[in-house]
Amino acid sequence: MAFALLTGRFALLTWALVSLATSIQGETVTFDWEIGWTRGNPDGQFERPVIGINGQWPLPLLNITKGDRVVVNLDNQLGNESTSLHFHGLYQNGTASMDGPVGVTQCDVPPGSKFTLNFTIAQPGTYWYHSHTRGQYPDGFRQQFVVHDPENPYSGQYDEELPLTVSDWYHDEMPGLLASFMSYGNPTGAEPVPDAALMNDTQNLTIPVQPGKTYFFRLSNIGAFASQYFWIEGHTMSIIEVDGVYTEPAEADMIYVTAAQRYGFLVTMKTGSSANFAIVSSMDTDLFDTLPSTLNTNVTGWLMYDDTASKPEPALLDVLEPFDDFTLKPQDGLELYDHVDYSINLDVKMGNLGDGANYAFFNEITYTQPIVPALYTALTTGDNASNVAVYGGYTNSFVLAKGDVVEIVLNNDDAGKHPFHVHGHVFQTVVRADDDWGHYDSRNHSAFPATPMRRDTLMVRPNSNFVVRFVADNPGVWFFHCHIDWHLASGLAATFIEAPLELQRTLSIPEDHLAVCRAGGVPISGNAAGNTVDVLDLTGENKMAQPLPAGFTARGIVALVFSCISAFIGMAVIAWYGSAPLSSAELASAKDFIAKHGGNTG
């Protein structure tokens, strides 16, 4: 009887432990997604093909709970394009193969192929998902997702959550835009200017609200290029989250959100109000080389207290003065990492190569996708996986030891702003210098914050620098890149190889991931060149274009291009004129000339 009682108690304890584990792990949420073309006209000005899910666009907003297991069965039915899927901002602890960037953690999924993502979400916050195939997500394959937190420290301070996205939008499709952008015909690297700004993939958005209530807005910039100034007239925002990290509350009248950044903020509605208030998002035109006179850089929505009342036009502002996110403090109080084990220096510049196109560079190298995805190289090169050489000479790769405090010193030698995003981590923002500060100088910099803001996307200012730190506590292969999609396409990226020997012991690649590589003719083992015999032999690796001949500049390329065009037009005119039939007057004149100077006039 005692044994039976003990057995019964053990069974009860086992059941309780299983129930507890199940509650911690959450539910399994499965999405069956057919990726295909449909039609969209979000700004009401131009209908065009867009990438939809199960025939629908805009794409579905995802609401997931911390601890849930997510399974995405992706079926590529685009027909003419490969694709991929990245859940932006997730650390993917233990599931690095599910991160999504092509050439880094996986192969492109060819048309007609299927691919499954399977991971558990252990972090709450505001995020978004998008294709990580070259230049694809601006064609519509992007949307917000939210991870709800049963232990949200601010849960008692608001009544309702409201999802909100801002983005830029192009009427032309990306393959054509990319071909023109990465071309000798665009030697200055001028990025295509968007045709519109959107809010929740539309314009003239209305958000019904009730007086006196407090709303938790979750804002994501899911655009390809433009940072946006965002404000709500007559209301103050209390920021409580950035890029999935809770912050101490900070009051703001206006925020600046770059491509890929996210904010969570509380807004309390007025009491007794029957007026409606404009919500405004304005693209940062400093990023644009030209500004078409027809472009409306703003998108406006409204807080609707009364749907019978008017929707007022927003006031014109002389100066845009956003809140400085560098001053935010994480709610958990994590202090500055006060020592550095490994420092990475990255110098940014833009310039031309021998094909005449304009490229982006880290340390004089423009990222060039390896033949074998870097994660697969890490898993198949044995002890050599710790040798950075196996990842190729054109991937800007760095091997990180587990547990090291890693510092990135990024110096921007370009006159533009760049939002840099790290996969697999958030970083502490240690320094962000003002415009035109130049390179970071360890002997002359602003004071380090005691509890720095943490986020996964940070903007460097023109001709300036930033310094960030993170702990290499997540074995995997992680991309670090500018999230202006034009600049990623032109090579502004690096690869962090974190604890590769541990990866070999703990990570295996699902068969369907390997199958899409085979379907696309991509090797799945060996070094960056696909060499499995001598992994230090990189013969045949993908390389960046050759440098320009000495003395050539972008201005010189422009002059050469237009000289060639002028010469071609001139020769065409001569050929056309020469092939045209003679008029009767011209024929008579010719006969007269021949008669006077000899020859047969017949």
KEBA-853151 format. One record per residue (C-alpha): residue in three letters; z, x, y. Coordinates in nm, 2 decimals. Layout:
residues N
  rogu       w       u       v
   ala       Z       X       Y
...
end
This chain:
residues 602
  rogu       w       u       v
   met    0.00    0.00    0.00
   ala    0.08    0.29    0.24
   phe   -0.26    0.44    0.16
   ala   -0.42    0.10    0.22
   leu   -0.24    0.07    0.55
   leu   -0.33    0.43    0.65
   thr   -0.69    0.36    0.55
   gly   -0.69    0.05    0.76
   arg   -0.55    0.22    1.06
   phe   -0.80    0.50    1.02
   ala   -1.08    0.25    1.01
   leu   -0.95    0.08    1.32
   leu   -0.92    0.41    1.50
   thr   -1.27    0.50    1.39
   trp   -1.40    0.17    1.52
   ala   -1.22    0.22    1.85
   leu   -1.36    0.57    1.89
   val   -1.71    0.45    1.81
   ser   -1.67    0.16    2.06
   leu   -1.55    0.40    2.32
   ala   -1.84    0.64    2.26
   thr   -2.08    0.35    2.28
   ser   -1.94    0.23    2.61
   ile   -1.95    0.58    2.75
   gln   -2.31    0.64    2.63
   gly   -2.42    0.30    2.77
   glu   -2.72    0.11    2.66
   thr   -3.07    0.21    2.55
   val   -3.32    0.10    2.80
   thr   -3.68    0.11    2.68
   phe   -4.00    0.09    2.89
   asp   -4.34    0.05    2.74
   trp   -4.58    0.16    3.01
   glu   -4.95    0.15    3.00
   ile   -5.07    0.37    3.29
   gly   -5.41    0.24    3.42
   trp   -5.61    0.16    3.73
   thr   -5.57   -0.15    3.93
   arg   -5.63   -0.24    4.30
   gly   -5.40   -0.22    4.60
   asn   -5.42   -0.28    4.98
   pro   -5.06   -0.21    5.10
   asp   -5.14   -0.17    5.47
   gly   -5.39   -0.47    5.48
   gln   -5.67   -0.25    5.60
   phe   -5.84   -0.12    5.30
   glu   -5.84   -0.21    4.93
   arg   -5.87    0.08    4.69
   pro   -5.80    0.18    4.33
   val   -5.44    0.26    4.26
   ile   -5.25    0.38    3.95
   gly   -5.05    0.09    3.81
   ile   -4.81    0.02    3.52
   asn   -4.91   -0.26    3.29
   gly   -5.16   -0.38    3.54
   gln   -4.92   -0.40    3.82
   trp   -4.88   -0.22    4.15
   pro   -4.65   -0.16    4.34
   leu   -4.47   -0.01    4.04
   pro   -4.14   -0.15    3.91
   leu   -3.82   -0.05    4.08
   leu   -3.58    0.07    3.80
   asn   -3.21   -0.01    3.79
   ile   -3.03    0.19    3.54
   thr   -2.65    0.25    3.48
   lys   -2.49    0.59    3.44
   gly   -2.47    0.67    3.07
   asp   -2.77    0.47    2.98
   arg   -3.03    0.62    2.74
   val   -3.38    0.58    2.88
   val   -3.69    0.57    2.66
   val   -4.03    0.56    2.82
   asn   -4.33    0.51    2.59
   leu   -4.62    0.62    2.81
   asp   -4.98    0.53    2.72
   asn   -5.24    0.69    2.94
   gln   -5.52    0.43    2.98
   leu   -5.66    0.58    3.31
   gly   -5.98    0.67    3.13
   asn   -6.08    0.95    3.37
   glu   -5.76    1.14    3.45
   ser   -5.47    1.30    3.26
   thr   -5.12    1.21    3.37
   ser   -4.75    1.29    3.34
   leu   -4.41    1.16    3.45
   his   -4.11    1.32    3.63
   phe   -3.78    1.15    3.71
   his   -3.72    1.32    4.03
   gly   -3.36    1.45    4.08
   leu   -3.24    1.42    3.73
   tyr   -3.08    1.73    3.59
   gln   -3.21    1.67    3.23
   asn   -2.91    1.85    3.08
   gly   -3.00    1.94    2.73
   thr   -3.34    1.76    2.76
   ala   -3.54    2.01    2.96
   ser   -3.86    1.91    2.78
   met   -3.84    1.57    2.94
   asp   -3.86    1.70    3.30
   gly   -4.23    1.64    3.34
   pro   -4.41    1.90    3.55
   val   -4.74    2.00    3.39
   gly   -4.77    2.37    3.30
   val   -4.39    2.41    3.33
   thr   -4.22    2.19    3.07
   gln   -4.52    2.01    2.91
   cys   -4.90    1.96    2.89
   asp   -5.10    1.70    3.07
   val   -5.12    1.37    2.88
   pro   -5.50    1.32    2.83
   pro   -5.67    0.98    2.86
   gly   -5.61    0.78    2.55
   ser   -5.30    0.98    2.45
   lys   -4.94    0.86    2.42
   phe   -4.62    1.04    2.52
   thr   -4.25    0.95    2.50
   leu   -3.97    1.05    2.73
   asn   -3.62    1.01    2.58
   phe   -3.31    1.12    2.77
   thr   -2.96    1.01    2.88
   ile   -2.87    0.98    3.24
   ala   -2.53    1.12    3.32
   gln   -2.55    1.12    3.70
   pro   -2.55    0.83    3.94
   gly   -2.74    0.81    4.26
   thr   -3.07    0.73    4.44
   tyr   -3.38    0.88    4.29
   trp   -3.75    0.82    4.23
   tyr   -4.01    0.87    3.96
   his   -4.37    1.00    4.00
   ser   -4.65    1.18    3.82
   his   -4.63    1.55    3.82
   thr   -5.00    1.61    3.75
   arg   -5.18    1.79    4.02
   gly   -5.22    1.58    4.33
   gln   -5.19    1.25    4.15
   tyr   -4.88    1.06    4.26
   pro   -5.02    0.98    4.61
   asp   -5.27    0.75    4.44
   gly   -4.98    0.52    4.37
   phe   -4.80    0.66    4.07
   arg   -4.45    0.67    4.24
   gln   -4.16    0.44    4.29
   gln   -3.78    0.44    4.34
   phe   -3.52    0.42    4.07
   val   -3.15    0.38    4.11
   val   -2.86    0.49    3.88
   his   -2.56    0.26    3.93
   asp   -2.22    0.41    3.90
   pro   -1.93    0.20    3.75
   glu   -1.70    0.46    3.92
   asn   -1.87    0.46    4.26
   pro   -1.59    0.56    4.51
   tyr   -1.74    0.34    4.77
   ser   -1.79    0.03    4.55
   gly   -1.53   -0.18    4.73
   gln   -1.68   -0.12    5.07
   tyr   -2.01   -0.31    5.05
   asp   -2.13   -0.65    4.93
   glu   -2.48   -0.58    4.81
   glu   -2.73   -0.30    4.74
   leu   -3.08   -0.29    4.90
   pro   -3.36   -0.07    4.77
   leu   -3.58    0.08    5.04
   thr   -3.87    0.33    5.03
   val   -4.08    0.49    5.30
   ser   -4.41    0.67    5.24
   asp   -4.74    0.77    5.38
   trp   -5.07    0.62    5.25
   tyr   -5.43    0.73    5.22
   his   -5.73    0.51    5.20
   asp   -5.93    0.78    5.02
   glu   -5.85    0.88    4.66
   met   -5.68    1.21    4.59
   pro   -5.95    1.39    4.38
   gly   -6.20    1.38    4.67
   leu   -5.93    1.46    4.93
   leu   -5.81    1.76    4.72
   ala   -6.16    1.89    4.68
   ser   -6.21    1.89    5.06
   phe   -5.87    2.03    5.13
   met   -5.90    2.32    4.88
   ser   -6.24    2.43    5.01
   tyr   -6.41    2.70    5.21
   gly   -6.50    2.41    5.44
   asn   -6.13    2.38    5.53
   pro   -6.03    2.75    5.59
   thr   -5.74    2.67    5.82
   gly   -5.57    2.46    5.55
   ala   -5.55    2.14    5.76
   glu   -5.39    1.87    5.55
   pro   -5.55    1.53    5.54
   val   -5.37    1.30    5.79
   pro   -5.24    0.98    5.63
   asp   -5.40    0.65    5.72
   ala   -5.08    0.45    5.74
   ala   -4.70    0.45    5.69
   leu   -4.54    0.21    5.44
   met   -4.20    0.05    5.38
   asn   -4.14   -0.07    5.03
   asp   -4.52   -0.02    4.97
   thr   -4.61   -0.27    5.24
   gln   -4.59   -0.33    5.62
   asn   -4.40   -0.59    5.82
   leu   -4.12   -0.59    5.56
   thr   -3.85   -0.85    5.61
   ile   -3.50   -0.81    5.46
   pro   -3.28   -1.12    5.46
   val   -2.92   -1.04    5.56
   gln   -2.60   -1.24    5.62
   pro   -2.38   -1.19    5.93
   gly   -2.06   -0.98    5.86
   lys   -2.17   -0.85    5.53
   thr   -2.20   -0.48    5.45
   tyr   -2.51   -0.35    5.26
   phe   -2.56   -0.03    5.07
   phe   -2.92    0.08    5.15
   arg   -3.08    0.32    4.91
   leu   -3.36    0.50    5.09
   ser   -3.62    0.72    4.92
   asn   -3.92    0.90    5.09
   ile   -4.18    0.87    4.81
   gly   -4.46    1.00    5.03
   ala   -4.69    1.30    4.97
   phe   -4.68    1.46    5.31
   ala   -4.50    1.31    5.61
   ser   -4.13    1.34    5.68
   gln   -4.01    1.02    5.86
   tyr   -3.76    0.94    6.13
   phe   -3.57    0.63    6.03
   trp   -3.34    0.39    6.23
   ile   -3.23    0.03    6.25
   glu   -3.21   -0.11    6.60
   gly   -2.86   -0.23    6.70
   his   -2.69   -0.10    6.39
   thr   -2.52    0.22    6.28
   met   -2.56    0.38    5.94
   ser   -2.27    0.53    5.75
   ile   -2.42    0.80    5.52
   ile   -2.23    0.82    5.18
   glu   -2.49    0.98    4.95
   val   -2.78    1.23    4.97
   asp   -3.00    1.32    4.68
   gly   -2.75    1.17    4.43
   val   -2.45    1.35    4.57
   tyr   -2.17    1.14    4.73
   thr   -2.07    1.26    5.08
   glu   -1.78    1.19    5.31
   pro   -1.89    0.90    5.53
   ala   -2.09    1.02    5.84
   glu   -2.21    0.79    6.12
   ala   -2.58    0.82    6.22
   asp   -2.80    0.62    6.45
   met   -3.12    0.79    6.31
   ile   -3.19    1.01    6.01
   tyr   -3.48    1.24    5.92
   val   -3.59    1.21    5.56
   thr   -3.85    1.45    5.43
   ala   -4.09    1.38    5.14
   ala   -3.87    1.36    4.82
   gln   -3.54    1.33    5.00
   arg   -3.30    1.03    4.95
   tyr   -3.02    0.88    5.14
   gly   -2.76    0.62    5.06
   phe   -2.59    0.46    5.36
   leu   -2.38    0.15    5.45
   val   -2.47   -0.09    5.73
   thr   -2.25   -0.37    5.84
   met   -2.42   -0.67    5.99
   lys   -2.32   -0.82    6.32
   thr   -2.11   -1.14    6.32
   gly   -2.23   -1.45    6.49
   ser   -2.58   -1.31    6.54
   ser   -2.90   -1.52    6.51
   ala   -3.13   -1.25    6.64
   asn   -3.34   -1.03    6.41
   phe   -3.35   -0.65    6.44
   ala   -3.63   -0.40    6.38
   ile   -3.61   -0.14    6.11
   val   -3.84    0.15    6.21
   ser   -3.97    0.45    6.02
   ser   -4.19    0.70    6.22
   met   -4.40    0.98    6.06
   asp   -4.33    1.32    6.20
   thr   -4.66    1.41    6.37
   asp   -4.56    1.77    6.41
   leu   -4.68    1.81    6.06
   phe   -5.04    1.69    6.14
   asp   -5.31    1.92    6.26
   thr   -5.49    1.63    6.43
   leu   -5.37    1.29    6.54
   pro   -5.64    1.02    6.52
   ser   -5.63    0.78    6.81
   thr   -5.64    0.48    6.57
   leu   -5.34    0.59    6.37
   asn   -5.02    0.39    6.39
   thr   -4.76    0.65    6.30
   asn   -4.48    0.39    6.27
   val   -4.40    0.12    6.01
   thr   -4.17   -0.16    6.11
   gly   -3.96   -0.40    5.91
   trp   -3.68   -0.64    6.02
   leu   -3.33   -0.73    5.93
   met   -3.37   -1.11    5.92
   tyr   -3.05   -1.29    6.03
   asp   -3.26   -1.60    6.10
   asp   -3.60   -1.65    5.95
   thr   -3.69   -1.90    6.22
   ala   -3.62   -1.65    6.50
   ser   -3.88   -1.40    6.63
   lys   -3.93   -1.06    6.50
   pro   -3.90   -0.84    6.81
   glu   -4.11   -0.53    6.86
   pro   -3.91   -0.21    6.84
   ala   -3.82   -0.03    7.17
   leu   -4.02    0.28    7.25
   leu   -3.81    0.59    7.23
   asp   -3.87    0.89    7.45
   val   -3.68    1.13    7.23
   leu   -3.62    1.13    6.85
   glu   -3.28    1.28    6.78
   pro   -3.18    1.24    6.41
   phe   -2.85    1.31    6.25
   asp   -2.81    1.68    6.13
   asp   -2.77    1.65    5.76
   phe   -2.65    2.01    5.74
   thr   -2.31    1.88    5.86
   leu   -2.26    1.65    5.57
   lys   -1.97    1.73    5.33
   pro   -1.97    1.64    4.96
   gln   -1.71    1.38    4.87
   asp   -1.58    1.59    4.58
   gly   -1.49    1.87    4.81
   leu   -1.66    2.15    4.61
   glu   -1.62    2.47    4.81
   leu   -1.88    2.73    4.89
   tyr   -1.97    2.96    4.60
   asp   -1.81    3.27    4.76
   his   -2.00    3.53    4.55
   val   -2.36    3.58    4.44
   asp   -2.47    3.72    4.10
   tyr   -2.84    3.71    4.16
   ser   -3.03    3.67    4.48
   ile   -3.40    3.56    4.49
   asn   -3.60    3.64    4.81
   leu   -3.90    3.42    4.87
   asp   -4.13    3.47    5.17
   val   -4.36    3.18    5.25
   lys   -4.70    3.23    5.41
   met   -5.03    3.05    5.42
   gly   -5.36    3.23    5.40
   asn   -5.71    3.25    5.27
   leu   -5.84    3.41    4.95
   gly   -6.19    3.52    4.85
   asp   -6.32    3.18    4.77
   gly   -6.27    3.09    5.14
   ala   -6.00    2.82    5.07
   asn   -5.65    2.83    5.23
   tyr   -5.36    2.88    4.99
   ala   -4.98    2.89    5.00
   phe   -4.79    3.20    4.89
   phe   -4.44    3.31    4.78
   asn   -4.42    3.69    4.81
   glu   -4.80    3.72    4.83
   ile   -4.85    3.52    4.51
   thr   -5.00    3.17    4.50
   tyr   -4.87    2.99    4.20
   thr   -5.13    2.95    3.93
   gln   -5.06    2.73    3.63
   pro   -5.03    2.94    3.31
   ile   -5.23    2.86    3.00
   val   -4.92    2.79    2.80
   pro   -4.65    2.57    2.96
   ala   -4.36    2.81    3.06
   leu   -4.10    2.62    2.85
   tyr   -4.31    2.67    2.54
   thr   -4.34    3.04    2.62
   ala   -3.96    3.06    2.65
   leu   -3.92    2.90    2.31
   thr   -4.18    3.11    2.12
   thr   -4.16    3.47    2.24
   gly   -3.83    3.56    2.08
   asp   -3.62    3.82    2.26
   asn   -3.91    3.88    2.50
   ala   -3.83    3.54    2.65
   ser   -3.58    3.72    2.87
   asn   -3.86    3.95    3.00
   val   -4.01    3.79    3.31
   ala   -4.35    3.95    3.23
   val   -4.43    3.70    2.95
   tyr   -4.45    3.42    3.20
   gly   -4.74    3.58    3.37
   gly   -4.82    3.75    3.70
   tyr   -4.90    3.44    3.90
   thr   -4.62    3.19    3.83
   asn   -4.35    3.34    4.05
   ser   -4.11    3.34    3.76
   phe   -3.74    3.45    3.77
   val   -3.52    3.47    3.46
   leu   -3.16    3.35    3.53
   ala   -2.85    3.43    3.32
   lys   -2.63    3.14    3.22
   gly   -2.34    3.09    3.45
   asp   -2.47    3.31    3.73
   val   -2.43    3.20    4.09
   val   -2.79    3.22    4.21
   glu   -2.89    3.25    4.58
   ile   -3.23    3.17    4.72
   val   -3.31    3.33    5.05
   leu   -3.63    3.16    5.17
   asn   -3.81    3.30    5.48
   asn   -4.08    3.08    5.63
   asp   -4.35    3.28    5.79
   asp   -4.55    2.97    5.86
   ala   -4.56    2.76    6.17
   gly   -4.50    2.44    5.97
   lys   -4.20    2.26    5.82
   his   -4.16    2.26    5.44
   pro   -3.93    2.05    5.22
   phe   -3.84    2.25    4.91
   his   -3.72    2.08    4.59
   val   -3.54    2.24    4.29
   his   -3.56    2.08    3.95
   gly   -3.26    2.07    3.72
   his   -3.00    2.13    3.99
   val   -2.87    2.05    4.33
   phe   -2.79    2.35    4.56
   gln   -2.54    2.42    4.83
   thr   -2.69    2.46    5.17
   val   -2.54    2.78    5.30
   val   -2.77    2.85    5.60
   arg   -3.05    2.66    5.77
   ala   -3.17    2.84    6.08
   asp   -3.33    2.69    6.39
   asp   -3.70    2.70    6.47
   asp   -3.85    3.05    6.52
   trp   -3.54    3.23    6.40
   gly   -3.74    3.45    6.18
   his   -3.62    3.61    5.85
   tyr   -3.26    3.57    5.73
   asp   -3.04    3.86    5.84
   ser   -2.72    3.89    5.64
   arg   -2.56    4.06    5.94
   asn   -2.66    3.79    6.19
   his   -2.64    3.43    6.08
   ser   -2.45    3.11    6.14
   ala   -2.11    3.07    5.99
   phe   -2.11    2.96    5.62
   pro   -1.97    2.60    5.57
   ala   -1.65    2.59    5.37
   thr   -1.77    2.28    5.18
   pro   -2.15    2.28    5.21
   met   -2.38    1.98    5.17
   arg   -2.54    1.97    4.83
   arg   -2.88    1.82    4.77
   asp   -3.20    1.89    4.57
   thr   -3.45    1.89    4.86
   leu   -3.41    2.09    5.18
   met   -3.64    2.15    5.47
   val   -3.70    2.49    5.62
   arg   -3.80    2.49    5.98
   pro   -4.10    2.66    6.13
   asn   -4.09    3.05    6.13
   ser   -3.73    3.03    6.01
   asn   -3.52    3.05    5.70
   phe   -3.26    2.89    5.48
   val   -3.02    3.01    5.22
   val   -2.90    2.80    4.92
   arg   -2.68    2.86    4.62
   phe   -2.64    2.70    4.28
   val   -2.49    2.78    3.94
   ala   -2.72    2.84    3.65
   asp   -2.54    2.61    3.42
   asn   -2.83    2.41    3.28
   pro   -3.05    2.61    3.04
   gly   -3.42    2.51    3.09
   val   -3.73    2.60    3.28
   trp   -3.71    2.45    3.63
   phe   -3.98    2.42    3.90
   phe   -3.90    2.51    4.26
   his   -4.17    2.40    4.50
   cys   -4.26    2.25    4.84
   his   -4.28    1.87    4.80
   ile   -4.56    1.83    5.05
   asp   -4.81    1.76    4.77
   trp   -5.09    1.95    4.95
   his   -4.88    2.26    4.95
   leu   -4.79    2.23    4.59
   ala   -5.16    2.20    4.51
   ser   -5.23    2.51    4.71
   gly   -4.97    2.71    4.52
   leu   -4.63    2.69    4.70
   ala   -4.41    2.70    4.38
   ala   -4.19    2.93    4.17
   thr   -4.05    2.90    3.82
   phe   -3.68    2.95    3.72
   ile   -3.64    3.05    3.35
   glu   -3.27    2.97    3.28
   ala   -3.10    3.11    2.97
   pro   -3.41    3.12    2.75
   leu   -3.24    3.26    2.44
   glu   -2.99    2.98    2.44
   leu   -3.29    2.74    2.48
   gln   -3.43    2.88    2.16
   arg   -3.11    2.78    1.98
   thr   -3.06    2.44    2.13
   leu   -3.40    2.28    2.22
   ser   -3.68    2.16    2.01
   ile   -4.01    2.00    2.14
   pro   -4.09    1.65    2.00
   glu   -4.41    1.63    1.79
   asp   -4.58    1.39    2.03
   his   -4.54    1.64    2.31
   leu   -4.72    1.90    2.11
   ala   -4.98    1.65    2.01
   val   -5.09    1.59    2.37
   cys   -5.13    1.97    2.41
   arg   -5.36    1.98    2.10
   ala   -5.55    1.68    2.23
   gly   -5.61    1.86    2.56
   gly   -5.69    2.19    2.39
   val   -5.39    2.37    2.53
   pro   -5.21    2.63    2.32
   ile   -4.84    2.57    2.25
   ser   -4.70    2.92    2.18
   gly   -4.72    3.27    2.31
   asn   -4.71    3.42    2.66
   ala   -4.87    3.28    2.97
   ala   -5.21    3.39    2.84
   gly   -5.15    3.23    2.50
   asn   -5.11    3.56    2.32
   thr   -4.88    3.53    2.02
   val   -4.94    3.88    1.87
   asp   -4.85    4.10    2.17
   val   -4.66    3.88    2.41
   leu   -4.66    4.16    2.67
   asp   -5.04    4.16    2.68
   leu   -5.15    3.91    2.94
   thr   -5.52    3.96    2.90
   gly   -5.70    3.64    2.98
   glu   -5.42    3.48    3.18
   asn   -5.50    3.24    3.46
   lys   -5.51    3.43    3.79
   met   -5.53    3.34    4.15
   ala   -5.85    3.39    4.34
   gln   -5.93    3.74    4.46
   pro   -5.82    3.83    4.81
   leu   -6.05    3.82    5.10
   pro   -6.24    4.14    5.19
   ala   -6.06    4.35    5.44
   gly   -6.09    4.22    5.80
   phe   -6.17    3.86    5.72
   thr   -5.97    3.59    5.88
   ala   -5.97    3.21    5.88
   arg   -6.15    3.22    6.21
   gly   -6.41    3.45    6.06
   ile   -6.46    3.22    5.77
   val   -6.51    2.92    6.00
   ala   -6.77    3.13    6.20
   leu   -6.94    3.23    5.87
   val   -6.95    2.88    5.73
   phe   -7.09    2.73    6.05
   ser   -7.34    3.01    6.08
   cys   -7.46    2.95    5.73
   ile   -7.48    2.57    5.80
   ser   -7.68    2.63    6.12
   ala   -7.91    2.87    5.94
   phe   -7.97    2.62    5.66
   ile   -8.04    2.34    5.91
   gly   -8.28    2.57    6.10
   met   -8.47    2.66    5.79
   ala   -8.48    2.30    5.68
   val   -8.63    2.20    6.02
   ile   -8.89    2.47    6.00
   ala   -8.98    2.37    5.64
   trp   -9.00    2.00    5.74
   tyr   -9.21    2.08    6.05
   gly   -9.44    2.31    5.85
   ser   -9.50    2.06    5.58
   ala   -9.58    1.77    5.82
   pro   -9.96    1.68    5.85
   leu  -10.13    1.80    6.16
   ser  -10.22    1.55    6.43
   ser  -10.58    1.50    6.54
   ala  -10.51    1.70    6.86
   glu  -10.35    1.99    6.66
   leu  -10.64    1.98    6.41
   ala  -10.90    2.00    6.68
   ser  -10.71    2.29    6.85
   ala  -10.70    2.48    6.52
   lys  -11.07    2.44    6.46
   asp  -11.15    2.56    6.81
   phe  -10.93    2.87    6.76
   ile  -11.10    2.95    6.43
   ala  -11.45    2.90    6.58
   lys  -11.37    3.14    6.86
   his  -11.21    3.41    6.63
   gly  -11.43    3.37    6.33
   gly  -11.38    3.21    5.99
   asn  -11.48    2.90    5.80
   thr  -11.38    2.57    5.97
   gly  -11.48    2.35    5.68
end
